[in-house]
């Protein structure tokens, strides 16, 4: 299973994990786990958000193709290859 497939699996399984239709689905794509975790922590303060994370550019493309996120935040400076 590729990272993109695993990432999509988390995004698609989110509704069964308590995600409601009213939640904003945010994809955080970065090669740095601390960046993803920190940004998610900041956004959680706004509430009503569900998160999916990715490491590679392919993750962002796969998430966008499957419409698994309403918003995609990408760290272009240090995106993993």
N, C-alpha and C positions, 0 to 999 in steps of 0.2 A: 504494500500500500504506500503510495507516495504521500509526501507531506500535504500536498494540495487535497488529496482524497481524504486524508485524516482531518484536515481543517474543515472541509465541507461536511464531513460526517458530524463534527461537533456543531456546526451551524444548523444542519438539518435536524439534528436531534434536540436542539434547544427548545422548541415548543413543548416537547414532552417533559422537559426539565423545569417547567414553570414559566416559560416565556409566554407572555400574552400578546395578542395581536396589536395592542396599543403600545407595546414597547418599541423603542428605537433600537434597531439591530446595528451595532457598530463593529466593523472589522478593523483590527489594529495589526498592521503589517510592519514588522521591523526585525532586523537581525539581532537586536538586543532585548533579551527578556525583561530586563529592568525598565527599559523604555515602555514596553507594552504594559507591564504591570503598573508602573507609575501613572501612565496616561489613563488606564482603566480606573485606577483609584480616584483620580481627579474627576473623571466623568461620572463615576458612581455617585458623587455628591449631588449631582443634578437629578439623580433618580430616573426611574422608568427606562432603563437601558439594559440590553443584553449584549454580550460580547463574544466575538469569535476572533481568534488570533492566528496569525500566519507569520512565517519567517521569510519566505521567498516571493519573488515577483509572481511566480506561477500561482501562489496561493491567492494573491490579490485578483488575478485574472479568473481563477476558478470561482472564487466567491462572487465576483461581478457577473460571470456567466450564469451562475445558478441563482442570482438575485438573493443571496443569503445575507445581505447587509443593506441597510438603508444608507449608511455612511461608511466610507472607507478612509482611514487615516494611514498614510504610507510615509515611512521614514526613507526618503529617497537618497539621503546622504550615505547611509550605511546599510543598505538593503543587502541581505545575504544573497550570494550567487545561486 
